[in-house]
Amino acid sequence: MGTAREWWAVRRQDMSMAPLNTNTSNTIAQHRAKQYSHEGVKAGVKAATIAFIASAIPLMGARAIPWARANLNYAAQAHIISLVSGAAFFVVADKTILASARKNSFEKLAIHVEFPL
């Protein structure tokens, strides 16, 4: 296998031999993990957008305050806005993913363990 073309040909052949639809517990778990991650990203983007607006409006209005005009240049304001938005994204995305995983683990527990009434 000297060239990249030969490497891709072997790789393509190996991939064509792999089964396409396998319904094992690993593929289901991987699908759920991907779905939960996607839900977390969507919730994080929503929170980051709200945090961006909530932090940008007061900072832009702070230019009328003499202390802010003297001590906060535009780069500092942009830095504050981006930090708030980034923090909101990661906190909300992490909470959403963990809540989904917790819900999934409790569903598995309820299937395997019967609780007396």
C-alpha positions as CSV (number, residue, x, y, z in Angstrom):
1,M,0.0,0.0,0.0
2,G,2.2,2.8,-1.2
3,T,-0.3,5.4,-2.3
4,A,-3.2,7.0,-0.8
5,R,-5.4,5.8,-3.6
6,E,-4.7,2.2,-2.7
7,W,-5.3,2.9,0.9
8,W,-8.7,4.4,0.1
9,A,-9.6,1.5,-2.1
10,V,-8.9,-1.0,0.7
11,R,-10.8,1.1,3.2
12,R,-13.8,1.4,0.9
13,Q,-13.8,-2.4,0.4
14,D,-13.7,-3.0,4.1
15,M,-16.5,-0.6,4.7
16,S,-18.7,-2.2,2.1
17,M,-18.3,-5.6,3.9
18,A,-19.6,-4.1,7.2
19,P,-23.3,-4.6,8.0
20,L,-25.3,-1.5,7.6
21,N,-28.2,-2.1,10.0
22,T,-27.3,-3.8,13.3
23,N,-29.7,-3.4,16.2
24,T,-27.4,-4.2,19.0
25,S,-27.5,-2.5,22.3
26,N,-24.3,-0.6,21.5
27,T,-25.7,1.0,18.4
28,I,-28.9,1.9,20.2
29,A,-26.9,3.4,23.0
30,Q,-24.7,5.3,20.5
31,H,-27.9,6.7,18.8
32,R,-29.3,7.8,22.2
33,A,-26.0,9.4,23.1
34,K,-25.9,11.3,19.9
35,Q,-29.6,12.4,20.3
36,Y,-29.0,13.6,23.9
37,S,-25.9,15.5,22.8
38,H,-27.9,17.1,20.0
39,E,-30.6,18.1,22.5
40,G,-27.9,19.6,24.8
41,V,-26.4,21.6,22.0
42,K,-29.8,23.0,21.0
43,A,-30.5,24.0,24.6
44,G,-27.0,25.5,25.0
45,V,-27.4,27.6,21.8
46,K,-30.7,28.9,23.1
47,A,-29.2,29.8,26.4
48,A,-26.1,31.4,24.9
49,T,-28.3,33.6,22.6
50,I,-30.4,34.8,25.6
51,A,-27.2,35.4,27.6
52,F,-25.7,37.3,24.7
53,I,-28.7,39.6,24.5
54,A,-29.0,39.9,28.3
55,S,-25.3,40.9,28.6
56,A,-24.9,43.0,25.5
57,I,-27.7,45.4,26.1
58,P,-26.6,46.7,29.5
59,L,-22.9,46.9,28.3
60,M,-23.8,48.9,25.3
61,G,-25.9,51.2,27.4
62,A,-23.0,51.5,29.9
63,R,-21.2,53.8,27.5
64,A,-23.3,56.6,29.1
65,I,-21.7,55.9,32.5
66,P,-18.4,57.8,32.9
67,W,-16.7,54.9,34.8
68,A,-17.6,52.4,32.1
69,R,-16.5,54.7,29.3
70,A,-13.2,55.3,31.0
71,N,-12.5,51.7,32.0
72,L,-14.2,49.4,29.5
73,N,-13.2,49.7,25.9
74,Y,-15.0,47.8,23.1
75,A,-12.7,44.9,23.3
76,A,-13.4,44.4,27.1
77,Q,-17.1,44.6,26.4
78,A,-16.9,42.0,23.7
79,H,-14.8,39.8,26.0
80,I,-17.4,40.0,28.7
81,I,-20.2,39.3,26.3
82,S,-18.4,36.2,24.9
83,L,-17.5,34.9,28.3
84,V,-21.1,35.1,29.5
85,S,-22.5,33.5,26.4
86,G,-19.9,30.7,26.5
87,A,-20.5,30.0,30.1
88,A,-24.3,29.9,29.6
89,F,-23.8,27.5,26.6
90,F,-21.7,25.0,28.5
91,V,-23.7,25.1,31.7
92,V,-27.0,24.5,30.0
93,A,-25.7,21.9,27.5
94,D,-24.1,20.0,30.3
95,K,-27.2,20.0,32.5
96,T,-29.4,19.0,29.6
97,I,-27.1,16.1,28.6
98,L,-26.8,14.9,32.2
99,A,-30.6,15.1,32.7
100,S,-31.2,13.0,29.6
101,A,-28.6,10.4,30.7
102,R,-30.2,10.3,34.2
103,K,-33.6,9.8,32.6
104,N,-32.3,7.1,30.4
105,S,-30.6,5.2,33.3
106,F,-33.8,5.4,35.4
107,E,-35.8,3.9,32.5
108,K,-33.3,1.1,32.2
109,L,-33.5,0.5,36.0
110,A,-37.4,0.4,35.8
111,I,-37.2,-2.2,33.1
112,H,-34.9,-4.5,35.0
113,V,-36.2,-4.0,38.6
114,E,-39.8,-4.4,39.6
115,F,-40.8,-2.1,42.4
116,P,-43.4,-3.4,44.8
117,L,-46.6,-1.3,45.1
